[in-house]
Amino acid sequence: MKHIVTVQDAVTAFAPYMEPTDAELDAIEQEMPVVLADVDLLDAQIVTIDRTPTELDERRIRRARRRALAARVALLNRPSVTGLSGGAA
């Protein structure tokens, strides 16, 4: 007869020592404008899923796409203290 037991780490996956570090929280905060711009773009696209986009819908999507791209460019052009991971620099 085999006993079935749980692995303690799997049960307590969100232990206090697994909280994000200050550096990770800072990175999330720096990327937040990009995330919010992407959410706005998705909102504009979701509105038009079940209907033919009107001229106003198309303008709203174009503006949201430009804001998302501008937020990405601003994030990439921001001087970084630690540098980006995975880059060649």
TIZALO-906865 format. One line per field, with one value per atom (N, C-alpha, C): residue in one letter; atom name; x, y, z. Coordinates in nm, 3 decimals, decimal comma. Example, Ala and Ser with C-alpha at 12.3 -4.5 7.8 and 13.67 -1.06 7.14 Angstrom:
code = c(A | A | A | S | S | S)
site = c(N | CA | C | N | CA | C)
c1 = c(1,319 | 1,230 | 1,320 | 1,285 | 1,367 | 1,290)
c2 = c(-0,569 | -0,450 | -0,330 | -0,225 | -0,106 | 0,003)
c3 = c(0,780 | 0,780 | 0,780 | 0,708 | 0,714 | 0,787)
// end
This chain:
code = c(M | M | M | K | K | K | H | H | H | I | I | I | V | V | V | T | T | T | V | V | V | Q | Q | Q | D | D | D | A | A | A | V | V | V | T | T | T | A | A | A | F | F | F | A | A | A | P | P | P | Y | Y | Y | M | M | M | E | E | E | P | P | P | T | T | T | D | D | D | A | A | A | E | E | E | L | L | L | D | D | D | A | A | A | I | I | I | E | E | E | Q | Q | Q | E | E | E | M | M | M | P | P | P | V | V | V | V | V | V | L | L | L | A | A | A | D | D | D | V | V | V | D | D | D | L | L | L | L | L | L | D | D | D | A | A | A | Q | Q | Q | I | I | I | V | V | V | T | T | T | I | I | I | D | D | D | R | R | R | T | T | T | P | P | P | T | T | T | E | E | E | L | L | L | D | D | D | E | E | E | R | R | R | R | R | R | I | I | I | R | R | R | R | R | R | A | A | A | R | R | R | R | R | R | R | R | R | A | A | A | L | L | L | A | A | A | A | A | A | R | R | R | V | V | V | A | A | A | L | L | L | L | L | L | N | N | N | R | R | R | P | P | P | S | S | S | V | V | V | T | T | T | G | G | G | L | L | L | S | S | S | G | G | G | G | G | G | A | A | A | A | A | A)
site = c(N | CA | C | N | CA | C | N | CA | C | N | CA | C | N | CA | C | N | CA | C | N | CA | C | N | CA | C | N | CA | C | N | CA | C | N | CA | C | N | CA | C | N | CA | C | N | CA | C | N | CA | C | N | CA | C | N | CA | C | N | CA | C | N | CA | C | N | CA | C | N | CA | C | N | CA | C | N | CA | C | N | CA | C | N | CA | C | N | CA | C | N | CA | C | N | CA | C | N | CA | C | N | CA | C | N | CA | C | N | CA | C | N | CA | C | N | CA | C | N | CA | C | N | CA | C | N | CA | C | N | CA | C | N | CA | C | N | CA | C | N | CA | C | N | CA | C | N | CA | C | N | CA | C | N | CA | C | N | CA | C | N | CA | C | N | CA | C | N | CA | C | N | CA | C | N | CA | C | N | CA | C | N | CA | C | N | CA | C | N | CA | C | N | CA | C | N | CA | C | N | CA | C | N | CA | C | N | CA | C | N | CA | C | N | CA | C | N | CA | C | N | CA | C | N | CA | C | N | CA | C | N | CA | C | N | CA | C | N | CA | C | N | CA | C | N | CA | C | N | CA | C | N | CA | C | N | CA | C | N | CA | C | N | CA | C | N | CA | C | N | CA | C | N | CA | C | N | CA | C | N | CA | C | N | CA | C | N | CA | C | N | CA | C | N | CA | C | N | CA | C | N | CA | C | N | CA | C | N | CA | C)
c1 = c(0,084 | 0,000 | 0,089 | 0,060 | 0,137 | 0,059 | 0,130 | 0,067 | 0,085 | -0,019 | -0,014 | 0,009 | 0,117 | 0,150 | 0,172 | 0,158 | 0,180 | 0,320 | 0,373 | 0,502 | 0,476 | 0,545 | 0,519 | 0,539 | 0,641 | 0,665 | 0,550 | 0,491 | 0,380 | 0,256 | 0,236 | 0,119 | 0,133 | 0,251 | 0,276 | 0,359 | 0,305 | 0,379 | 0,401 | 0,319 | 0,331 | 0,378 | 0,487 | 0,546 | 0,602 | 0,614 | 0,661 | 0,798 | 0,884 | 1,017 | 1,014 | 0,901 | 0,891 | 0,832 | 0,828 | 0,776 | 0,874 | 0,825 | 0,915 | 1,012 | 1,129 | 1,230 | 1,200 | 1,269 | 1,251 | 1,290 | 1,394 | 1,436 | 1,328 | 1,265 | 1,159 | 1,038 | 1,004 | 0,893 | 0,923 | 1,047 | 1,086 | 1,075 | 1,117 | 1,108 | 0,962 | 0,876 | 0,733 | 0,676 | 0,717 | 0,666 | 0,714 | 0,838 | 0,888 | 0,813 | 0,771 | 0,700 | 0,550 | 0,500 | 0,356 | 0,293 | 0,356 | 0,295 | 0,275 | 0,367 | 0,354 | 0,237 | 0,225 | 0,117 | -0,018 | -0,029 | -0,156 | -0,191 | -0,091 | -0,117 | -0,162 | -0,102 | -0,145 | -0,288 | -0,323 | -0,460 | -0,558 | -0,523 | -0,610 | -0,626 | -0,518 | -0,525 | -0,616 | -0,601 | -0,687 | -0,834 | -0,858 | -0,996 | -1,056 | -0,978 | -1,028 | -1,053 | -0,968 | -0,987 | -1,103 | -1,121 | -1,229 | -1,366 | -1,377 | -1,505 | -1,550 | -1,456 | -1,491 | -1,492 | -1,481 | -1,474 | -1,602 | -1,716 | -1,841 | -1,917 | -1,850 | -1,917 | -1,815 | -1,865 | -1,778 | -1,733 | -1,601 | -1,553 | -1,601 | -1,644 | -1,682 | -1,556 | -1,574 | -1,461 | -1,406 | -1,495 | -1,453 | -1,376 | -1,422 | -1,351 | -1,211 | -1,200 | -1,070 | -0,975 | -1,026 | -0,942 | -0,899 | -0,992 | -0,961 | -0,851 | -0,860 | -0,757 | -0,623 | -0,624 | -0,498 | -0,432 | -0,513 | -0,457 | -0,402 | -0,474 | -0,427 | -0,299 | -0,292 | -0,170 | -0,052 | -0,075 | 0,034 | 0,079 | -0,018 | 0,019 | 0,098 | 0,061 | 0,134 | 0,276 | 0,291 | 0,425 | 0,507 | 0,444 | 0,517 | 0,561 | 0,478 | 0,516 | 0,633 | 0,634 | 0,747 | 0,875 | 0,865 | 0,983 | 1,035 | 0,945 | 0,985 | 1,054 | 1,005 | 1,068 | 1,207 | 1,220 | 1,351 | 1,451 | 1,404 | 1,494 | 1,527 | 1,457 | 1,483 | 1,620 | 1,701 | 1,831 | 1,810 | 1,885 | 1,868 | 1,992 | 1,973 | 2,085 | 2,146 | 2,062 | 2,111 | 2,121 | 2,063 | 2,067 | 1,961 | 1,930 | 1,829 | 1,891 | 1,819 | 1,871 | 1,860 | 1,957 | 1,955 | 2,005 | 2,048 | 2,096 | 2,245 | 2,291 | 2,431 | 2,517 | 2,458 | 2,535 | 2,607)
c2 = c(-0,117 | 0,000 | 0,124 | 0,217 | 0,340 | 0,453 | 0,535 | 0,651 | 0,772 | 0,848 | 0,969 | 1,086 | 1,159 | 1,275 | 1,394 | 1,512 | 1,633 | 1,686 | 1,753 | 1,818 | 1,954 | 1,983 | 2,105 | 2,230 | 2,234 | 2,352 | 2,377 | 2,271 | 2,288 | 2,340 | 2,301 | 2,345 | 2,490 | 2,528 | 2,665 | 2,740 | 2,750 | 2,813 | 2,962 | 3,026 | 3,169 | 3,199 | 3,139 | 3,162 | 3,304 | 3,360 | 3,498 | 3,524 | 3,426 | 3,448 | 3,454 | 3,429 | 3,431 | 3,562 | 3,664 | 3,794 | 3,857 | 3,947 | 4,014 | 4,106 | 4,117 | 4,205 | 4,349 | 4,441 | 4,583 | 4,613 | 4,548 | 4,570 | 4,523 | 4,410 | 4,360 | 4,453 | 4,504 | 4,598 | 4,728 | 4,775 | 4,895 | 4,870 | 4,752 | 4,719 | 4,715 | 4,660 | 4,656 | 4,797 | 4,883 | 5,020 | 5,096 | 5,070 | 5,137 | 5,090 | 4,964 | 4,909 | 4,935 | 4,990 | 5,009 | 5,095 | 5,205 | 5,279 | 5,194 | 5,103 | 5,015 | 4,919 | 4,865 | 4,772 | 4,842 | 4,962 | 5,034 | 5,073 | 5,110 | 5,143 | 5,019 | 4,904 | 4,780 | 4,743 | 4,767 | 4,741 | 4,831 | 4,958 | 5,049 | 5,001 | 4,953 | 4,901 | 4,779 | 4,689 | 4,570 | 4,608 | 4,705 | 4,751 | 4,803 | 4,881 | 4,936 | 4,825 | 4,723 | 4,613 | 4,523 | 4,502 | 4,415 | 4,473 | 4,604 | 4,668 | 4,630 | 4,608 | 4,583 | 4,435 | 4,346 | 4,203 | 4,154 | 4,191 | 4,134 | 4,228 | 4,327 | 4,417 | 4,474 | 4,534 | 4,600 | 4,733 | 4,758 | 4,882 | 5,006 | 5,105 | 5,232 | 5,317 | 5,433 | 5,526 | 5,567 | 5,589 | 5,626 | 5,511 | 5,388 | 5,272 | 5,260 | 5,280 | 5,271 | 5,379 | 5,500 | 5,607 | 5,574 | 5,520 | 5,484 | 5,377 | 5,280 | 5,174 | 5,231 | 5,318 | 5,378 | 5,460 | 5,539 | 5,620 | 5,532 | 5,428 | 5,338 | 5,267 | 5,229 | 5,164 | 5,260 | 5,385 | 5,485 | 5,511 | 5,517 | 5,535 | 5,416 | 5,296 | 5,177 | 5,178 | 5,213 | 5,220 | 5,331 | 5,445 | 5,556 | 5,518 | 5,444 | 5,401 | 5,304 | 5,216 | 5,123 | 5,197 | 5,294 | 5,372 | 5,451 | 5,510 | 5,585 | 5,494 | 5,372 | 5,278 | 5,238 | 5,215 | 5,175 | 5,290 | 5,413 | 5,528 | 5,580 | 5,529 | 5,573 | 5,523 | 5,612 | 5,565 | 5,466 | 5,359 | 5,253 | 5,242 | 5,224 | 5,212 | 5,073 | 4,970 | 4,833 | 4,771 | 4,829 | 4,772 | 4,665 | 4,631 | 4,532 | 4,394 | 4,298 | 4,163 | 4,102 | 4,020 | 3,953 | 4,037 | 4,158 | 4,244 | 4,222 | 4,279 | 4,265 | 4,369 | 4,464 | 4,573 | 4,533)
c3 = c(0,000 | 0,000 | 0,000 | -0,091 | -0,100 | -0,034 | 0,039 | 0,102 | 0,012 | 0,000 | -0,080 | 0,015 | -0,009 | 0,073 | -0,018 | 0,036 | -0,042 | -0,015 | -0,112 | -0,096 | -0,032 | 0,074 | 0,150 | 0,065 | -0,022 | -0,105 | -0,202 | -0,254 | -0,347 | -0,276 | -0,153 | -0,079 | -0,036 | 0,006 | 0,052 | -0,051 | -0,171 | -0,281 | -0,259 | -0,180 | -0,160 | -0,018 | 0,017 | 0,148 | 0,155 | 0,274 | 0,288 | 0,224 | 0,223 | 0,165 | 0,013 | -0,048 | -0,193 | -0,245 | -0,162 | -0,203 | -0,303 | -0,390 | -0,483 | -0,409 | -0,464 | -0,404 | -0,439 | -0,374 | -0,404 | -0,549 | -0,598 | -0,736 | -0,834 | -0,805 | -0,891 | -0,888 | -0,772 | -0,762 | -0,836 | -0,830 | -0,905 | -1,055 | -1,100 | -1,243 | -1,288 | -1,204 | -1,237 | -1,246 | -1,153 | -1,154 | -1,277 | -1,321 | -1,442 | -1,566 | -1,568 | -1,683 | -1,680 | -1,572 | -1,557 | -1,667 | -1,715 | -1,826 | -1,952 | -1,979 | -2,095 | -2,073 | -1,955 | -1,924 | -1,937 | -1,882 | -1,889 | -2,032 | -2,112 | -2,252 | -2,329 | -2,299 | -2,364 | -2,323 | -2,199 | -2,153 | -2,227 | -2,247 | -2,323 | -2,466 | -2,526 | -2,663 | -2,668 | -2,574 | -2,571 | -2,550 | -2,465 | -2,445 | -2,575 | -2,648 | -2,775 | -2,876 | -2,877 | -2,970 | -2,930 | -2,800 | -2,752 | -2,788 | -2,787 | -2,820 | -2,960 | -3,050 | -3,190 | -3,227 | -3,131 | -3,163 | -3,231 | -3,181 | -3,232 | -3,325 | -3,377 | -3,470 | -3,569 | -3,672 | -3,768 | -3,708 | -3,706 | -3,645 | -3,721 | -3,648 | -3,708 | -3,724 | -3,785 | -3,800 | -3,663 | -3,569 | -3,433 | -3,367 | -3,387 | -3,331 | -3,390 | -3,520 | -3,585 | -3,533 | -3,513 | -3,456 | -3,315 | -3,236 | -3,098 | -3,093 | -3,183 | -3,187 | -3,231 | -3,334 | -3,379 | -3,269 | -3,198 | -3,088 | -2,978 | -2,944 | -2,839 | -2,882 | -3,009 | -3,059 | -3,055 | -3,093 | -3,087 | -2,944 | -2,850 | -2,710 | -2,656 | -2,697 | -2,652 | -2,707 | -2,834 | -2,892 | -2,829 | -2,803 | -2,739 | -2,598 | -2,526 | -2,391 | -2,397 | -2,496 | -2,511 | -2,546 | -2,636 | -2,674 | -2,554 | -2,477 | -2,359 | -2,257 | -2,242 | -2,150 | -2,198 | -2,327 | -2,381 | -2,380 | -2,395 | -2,396 | -2,257 | -2,156 | -2,019 | -1,974 | -1,918 | -1,869 | -1,755 | -1,759 | -1,661 | -1,575 | -1,447 | -1,354 | -1,365 | -1,376 | -1,376 | -1,513 | -1,615 | -1,749 | -1,765 | -1,888 | -1,916 | -1,916 | -1,867 | -1,866 | -2,006 | -2,040 | -2,169 | -2,282 | -2,258 | -2,364 | -2,391 | -2,500 | -2,536 | -2,470 | -2,401 | -2,340 | -2,215)
// end
